[in-house]
Amino acid sequence: MGQKEYLSLDYDEVIHETEKAYLLAFGDLQQWLPKSVVDPEFMPLDEDGGEVAVEAWFIHKQELEDYLS
């Protein structure tokens, strides 16, 4: 299995957290982020916002490029 490619996103806050996902605020956008695509070194996420490394394919699929660090 190949190496996962992570890119960093800047988020404003954690709105909600479940066992398997985070609901994050990126400005006016709210986006569910499955924990399976988050770099484990960044968990748990800071509720008041910050940076998170996410698998690149997910960022492109969800069109989150505007929030890259």
PLY file of the C-alpha trace (Angstrom):
ply
format ascii 1.0
element vertex 69
property float x
property float y
property float z
element edge 68
property int vertex1
property int vertex2
end_header
0.00 0.00 0.00
1.38 3.41 -0.99
2.06 6.39 1.20
-0.89 8.66 1.87
-0.51 12.22 0.61
-1.69 14.78 3.14
-2.34 18.49 2.63
-2.95 21.01 5.40
-6.24 22.86 5.78
-6.98 25.86 8.02
-10.33 25.52 9.79
-12.17 27.96 12.05
-13.80 25.63 14.57
-15.05 22.14 15.32
-18.85 22.42 15.26
-19.58 18.80 16.12
-17.70 15.56 16.61
-18.93 11.98 16.31
-17.09 8.71 16.73
-16.17 8.71 13.03
-16.15 12.33 11.83
-15.69 16.01 12.57
-18.03 18.76 11.37
-15.70 21.69 10.70
-16.33 25.34 9.89
-14.31 26.89 7.09
-15.60 30.46 7.11
-19.28 30.17 6.08
-18.80 26.58 4.86
-19.56 23.59 7.08
-17.93 20.32 6.00
-17.96 16.81 7.46
-14.46 15.37 7.64
-14.22 11.61 8.19
-11.59 10.82 10.81
-10.30 8.12 8.43
-8.88 10.85 6.12
-7.27 12.92 8.92
-3.59 12.44 9.76
-3.68 10.78 13.22
-0.91 13.12 14.44
-3.43 16.00 14.29
-6.07 14.34 16.48
-7.79 15.33 18.59
-8.53 18.57 16.75
-8.50 21.90 18.57
-12.12 23.02 18.97
-11.16 26.68 18.45
-9.71 26.12 14.98
-6.27 25.60 13.58
-4.58 23.38 11.06
-5.37 19.80 10.12
-3.66 17.45 7.65
-6.17 15.68 5.39
-5.69 13.17 2.59
-5.25 15.08 -0.68
-7.85 13.07 -2.64
-10.55 14.07 -0.12
-9.65 17.77 -0.32
-9.91 17.67 -4.13
-13.13 15.62 -4.10
-14.82 18.07 -1.71
-13.30 21.13 -3.47
-11.67 22.44 -0.29
-8.59 23.87 -2.05
-9.53 27.43 -0.97
-8.76 26.44 2.62
-5.28 25.02 2.06
-2.67 26.35 4.49
0 1
1 2
2 3
3 4
4 5
5 6
6 7
7 8
8 9
9 10
10 11
11 12
12 13
13 14
14 15
15 16
16 17
17 18
18 19
19 20
20 21
21 22
22 23
23 24
24 25
25 26
26 27
27 28
28 29
29 30
30 31
31 32
32 33
33 34
34 35
35 36
36 37
37 38
38 39
39 40
40 41
41 42
42 43
43 44
44 45
45 46
46 47
47 48
48 49
49 50
50 51
51 52
52 53
53 54
54 55
55 56
56 57
57 58
58 59
59 60
60 61
61 62
62 63
63 64
64 65
65 66
66 67
67 68
